Amino acid sequence: MIVLAKTCPLCKSDLKAKIKNNSYAFFCRSCGFDKIGPPGYDLDSSYDWISSSKSMRKNKSSTGFKTKTKRRRSITKTSKRLEEDKIINDNAKRIREKIVDVDLPEALSNILEDSTHLPVYFEKLNQRLPELGNLVEDTKFVTSLQNKMKDKNIDQLFKFQEDAIEEILNGNNVVISAPTGLGKTEAFLLPILHSIIAIESNPSKRNTISALFVYPTKALAADQFSKIEYYAKSIGIRVAIYDGDTPQEKRHLIYYNPPDLLISNADMVHYHLMGNLDFKALISTIRYVVIDEIHLCVGAYGTNVLWIIRRLRRFSPGLQCIGASATISNAKEFTETIFDKPVKLISTGTARRSEMYLTMLYPLERSNLSTMTSVAHNFVNAGNKTLVFGNGHLSSEVINMILKQNRVKSGVHRAGLGYTYRKKIEEEFRRGDLDVLVSTPTLELGIDIGSLDSVVSMLTSLTSFVQRIGRAGRAGQESYATLVLRGDDPISAHYARNPQDYLSELEPAFVEPDNEFVSSYQILAMLLDKPLNKIEKQHYSKYLEPLFENNKIGIIKENVMLKNRSWAQKKLQNYSIRGIGNSVKIFHLDNKIGERILPMALRELHEGAIYLHGGKSYKVNKYNQQLGMAKLNQVSSNNMKTQASRSISPEILSINYETEINGLAAVYAKIELTESVYGYSQHDIFTNKILGTYTLDDPISYSFNTMGFILALPKPDKFVEGMDSKTRMEKLGGTFHAVEHVLIESGNSLTGGGSNQIGGIAMGDTGTIFVYDGTEGGSGLSKLLFDSLEKGLNRSLKILQDCSCGREDGCPRCTYSYQCGNNNRPLNRLGAIETLKQFGSLSTALDLNFRGVESFVAYPDYYINYY
């Protein structure tokens, strides 16, 4: 490597060079600039050439990623912070020393050597294919199916596929747990197709639906349709999609000439079972139901799916249930709860189709988004098709914008963009017109985007990360997985010090079958499906009791029936099994270009906001919440984004239950939450630097009613004894903020996997915390936690005491939360321990006078990414 007395043509930082194939290759560690001079030129001539305006125009590999201001280095650091930074630097130093003599691909070598970030974890994961099974020609499938498998280069089954096929053909309920791209679909599809033709090989004599395949999204269903039809068509089996986009004429065709296999989603099944006689007749013959991506059936959505399966069984009592799942730690137990039946677990273990380089990076001088674009650019320059994952709309659009400005052929894929646009982007990436595809979690699911080599991801849960990186190397080629942490985030800093903590936290999935809120709606849906018989009346007695008491149902000829169907239909009219609320439509020149769900829309579509959409920048000039619309004008990007200044305030509308839990006052109540946007700031998209702050002339707000509980915690007086008022206020605020976090996060199993669908507000130093359903109208999740508060508080104390981090503020294993709206500051683990140790020995009273108190918020996930 040559250190030059020359500066980068883009950012004027020091430039370095090395000889590559008789040319000088120049690169800048600060901004990502890299360019190769002409063959045979000497060093000075090469530098003059790469600096020329002509070369800057012609060479499309030129980037120039601006760096994040080095503000973190100017902070006066405590000895604790210096010690923590040393651990991170030592991790990076060990990795860089480890790879000195290792022959790595050049792109990866450049990434690991880049001084603008630190590699805190690096490992080469060897290919680990699942155990092989029989050859295709030795299976019992008909020849035409065998030929179709061979046409897809499947000459031999994996053992897990063979086991799944055998269990399904034997009539057992099954869950197949395997990483993306190893053939889960074939494992459940082929035996079902075989079973259909085994009963009647003549298509004209089959006039009923045998199988229902349920997918979590319409996009995934549409994508899987072609894969299913590929096999089905070869043996005369007909397949159809039945979802919200299916035209009426096609629906009628399905009713009167049913396919053998129907593809749909849980929303459609829920809705049409209640009142569509044609649909009820249609599904009364199904023998198989497949729930793909079953690991997503957590929280309130999972309870709804559980009830929908119960309802399907009423029409088809012998229903055989099959689930397909990503790798979760408790697939069998979780699926048995959803199916309410014993299941056979078929698992691949830690299988991997290709050799993969796994890297974790901690940004130093760039934002995490600029770091991700730089990493993606390195992979693209080496000829690797790359998929980049943001965690939401804004991060994905910003990454795409940075890539485009640096002449990388990229596109963005996310919910909120039209179906036609998303399919166009998928096809462009599939055929190689795009080198990079930037996505929200929409592409975590198995949508076919062709072969790709590398995945770059923001920090997310390990389950999601495993799902994301499973997209790379599916053809067996060498692949790359890179996790980019944030440089200004306590969670990221912890994982930078302790990367194994992240890589060992594969989460279990939970669902709560006794969610009272969901059950109260689903029992009405069940009654609308058809009356309950005597046995069902006994089985569902606890859900029917309130309806009997309120004279909403009666018994006729031993069957339980609704007295007023229109009352039940009206109550269910606005009920969403996904908890999705109202949305705001987005218009440009009178054309609808998308929509956003409230309250997210409030934060992104206020007047003056820069809204990034499909790689273009728009400015909001009108927001009308009453009409549910926002009008935008397209503008030049100016490398700018906006961030709303907002607040959230709770108000108790009515109290349902008032109780004392070992002395602590608590109420379960109907709550009105009001989120307000009163201003915004403009930021540089590369550096996140604030360019200006503005106040809205007319602040906007959105209020919605939900359910939740309010808890009064005791103050840890001894812990804050002797502190001045300012320090005391900060320590107490951090104490109750930490309790709010750990109570919600540790309650994941108590809420049936719904902790990320619950919000929380710690009211400063008062000791009052709100925990609420993130769904408008409620979801029943906070009630589950309220009913188990004693267990939840004791569990929280144990988590805090047992955590080995030893830190005052805690870590991701105890106090940090991905949902925190205050960047996990302030938090005080030690104060939280002292507060919870008083549980059972001190009494509290609710004081609801907290106006003007600074609040610390954990926002729920509003399901904006998948749907």
Buried (B, 14 or more C-beta within 10 A) or exposed (E): EEEBEBBBBBBEBBBBBEEEEEBBBBBBBBBBBBBBBEEEBEBEEBBBBBBEEEBBEEBEBBBBBBBBBEEBEEEEEEEEEEEBBEEBBEBBEEBBEEBEEEEBBEBBBBBBBBEBBBBBBBBBBEBBEBEEBBEBEEBEBBEEBBEBBEEEEBEBBBBBBBBBBBBBBEEBBBBBBBBBBBBBBBBBBBBBBBBBBEEBEEBEEBEBBBBBBBBBBBBBBBBBBEBBBBBBEBBBBBBBBBBEEBEEEEBEBBBEEBBBBBBBBBBBBBBBBBBBEEBBBBBEEBBBBBBBBBBBBBBBBBBBBBBBBBBBBBBBEEBBBBBBBBBBEBBBBBBBBBBBBEBBBBBBEEBBBBBBBBBBBBBBBBBBBBBBBBBBBBBBBBEBBBBBBBBBBBBBBBBBBBBBBBBBBBBBBBBBBEEEBBBEBBEBBBEEEBBBBBBBBBBBBBBEBBBBBBBBBBBBBBBBBBBBBBBBBBBEBBBBBBBBBBBBBBBBBBBBBBBEBBBEBBBBBBBBBEBBBBBBBBBBBBBBBBBBBEEBBEEBEEBBEEBBEEEBBEEEEEBBBBEEBEEBBEBBEEBBBBBBBBBBBBBBEEEEBBBBBBBBBBBBBBBBBBBBBBBBBBBBEEBEBEEEBBBBEEEEBEBBBBBBBBBBBBEBEEEEEEEEBBBBBBBBBBBEBBBBBBBBBBBBBBBBBEBEEEEBEEBBBBEBBBBBBBBBBBBBEEBBEEEEEEEBBBBBBBBBBBBBBBBBBBBBBBBBBBBBBBBBBBBBBBBBBBBBBBBBBBBBBBBBBBBBBEBBBBBBBEBBEEBEBEBBBBBBBBBBBBBBBBEBEBBBBBBBBBBBBBBEEBEBEBEBEBEEBEBBBBBBBBBBBBB
